[in-house]
Amino acid sequence: MASQQINEILRLLTTTCKFSLSESIPIAASLTSHGLVTKEKIGQQSVEELSKVCPMLDQSRLARLKTATAPASKRKRSLPSQSRPGSKSETLLSRLPKRGRKFTIDAKTAPTSDADLVVPELLNQDDDDNGCGPVTIQINRAPVMMLVTYCTLKHKFPNYGPASWLSLASCTAAIASRRKGKAIGIFKPPRLQSSKVEIQNVQDYEDDEEKLLYPAGYRKLRTLGTIDIPILRKGEGEGYWGLDIDYLLANQKNVEQVKWIHPASVFDYLHRSFGDHLAIMHGAIELVMRSWEQQQQQQQDDCEVDWSTKAWQLYVTIRPDVHTGGQGWAQKASFCNADILKKIVINETVNSK
């Protein structure tokens, strides 16, 4: 029963509130642990009470949850998300639907051009008048993983472009969240009932631990550590977009209906998560990865950088230090560019003997 209740709450959070799966899992666990196991019970709580139950939610997301669970006669239009006036994020956001991100994006109007989706970076991290100096923010792990993956893919697959890097980074974080959620026992996906015999134009799930069916033409791509994500080529360029794993799981009987993770939603999510400090944190990660390339060049090593492994090791050492288990899901902790910069490899000329 508890598993069914969590699944019902997850469905409410991901479909009605338009939260990502990685956001929804800890919220659902917190709600059910406080006895808020139905939409009606959640709707009876005030915003202040919900804030105490779900401290990981900011005011915007609390308002969205309250609106989604309010009785039909009391529902109000959800509050528009805040963005810095005149910023690029605000410009892009104005071209997206006002409700939700991933599930309601209209591919005809949302930006897909690489030129519109470049994540800003600040490379001058010096502590002087020209640099940004040490900056510490409070953030959870999911956007940090996305940013590390984005930067990794930028070096590993330079021909893909920002749109692909964003979509694949989000897919990576989604699969990592599912894997972690199952490992600590707070998320148990329902058993899949679809039959491979009855479905046309699909590929076998091979060694996929979820035993999912995938649209024909998909392939797997290793992005971070041992995380393999399902991807399909999108458009006429060289890039790929990640498949929406939540949609895929819920639509196994209609798996030929492809749903990608739209890069504009990921671009918006990173801007919301990091705020005005996105360029600083991205720049710090970029400097670390450039140092890896410089080290390889100095050592005249013909082997390529093992981007997936090295990037995972970097992520593990710089990610926010939160509580273990379910208590740490979506929990915010300190994240500082100075800690990232400590991982830069200092390259010295090696004198040949």
ZIBELCOR-V590785 format. One record per pair of residues at least 24 apart in sequence whose C-alpha atoms are under 6 Angstrom apart, sorted by the first residue. I is the first residue (numbers start at 1). J is the second residue. If there is no record, write none. Layout:
I | J
I | J
This chain:
5 | 37
17 | 65
18 | 100
22 | 177
26 | 329
39 | 69
43 | 69
43 | 70
56 | 331
101 | 265
102 | 265
114 | 162
114 | 163
117 | 162
118 | 162
120 | 279
121 | 279
121 | 282
121 | 283
122 | 279
122 | 280
122 | 283
123 | 283
134 | 338
135 | 336
135 | 337
136 | 335
136 | 336
137 | 334
137 | 335
138 | 332
138 | 333
138 | 334
139 | 332
139 | 333
140 | 330
140 | 331
140 | 332
146 | 170
160 | 238
160 | 239
163 | 263
164 | 239
164 | 240
164 | 241
166 | 263
166 | 266
167 | 241
167 | 242
167 | 261
167 | 262
167 | 263
168 | 241
168 | 242
171 | 242
194 | 252
194 | 253
215 | 255
215 | 256
223 | 308
224 | 308
224 | 312
225 | 308
225 | 309
225 | 312
281 | 337
284 | 337
284 | 341
288 | 344
291 | 344
291 | 345
295 | 347
